[in-house]
């Protein structure tokens, strides 16, 4: 459960957006950039082990999955069309390459987008990140 201790993290009127989102993309604490943001593949820690910033306020929910589908779909669909019209590979080869590529890209992007969304919420003081 989230402990709303006002002394746990100093209040800020404004937090830097892009450095925080970049730290979240790297799956690091958006506050200090040193501590790990995740304790598993997609499980966000309750707090940073380095600076003690609480993350339990985050509400990433389905946002990272939607963004992953959007990005992977917009990258792979045109690429599939170009590869098919240019080289005409066998259907099984095409399916194997693009199936593995889609899964690999999705698995790569999903935790990074989740970290970026949590960091965005932290930087914009959303969902209790900025409350006393």
Phi, psi and omega in degrees: 000150184278127176264118182268072178270117182294343179270354182293323179217135179294143180282144178226140177287326183216133178244144181294127185284300188293320175297323179293316180295322178295319177296320177295321177301323179278002180064041177243165180300129180290343180275303185259336180078002183257313185284151178288139179277327184253147173252354175214198181296314180232006183271120180277137178295160175287327180204163179283131179289345181266303186255358178067019175294132181276137178249358188294352179279347189296149176226064181287322177046240185264000182304312180298322179294317178297317179294322178298314179298318180298311183292312182296319179297318181286339176272315188280326182296309177295324178296320176299316179297316180296314180296317182293316182285333182277311188250344181049057179288166176299146182302320180293322177294315179299314180297317182296312181296312183284331175295311178294320179297319180294315179295315181297315180295321178296315180294329177288314187284326190303307180291329180290320177291326176295316177299320179294322180290319176298318179294323176298316178296322178295315183293326181266010178055041183269153169058038176095359179293335182249010183269156176279000000 
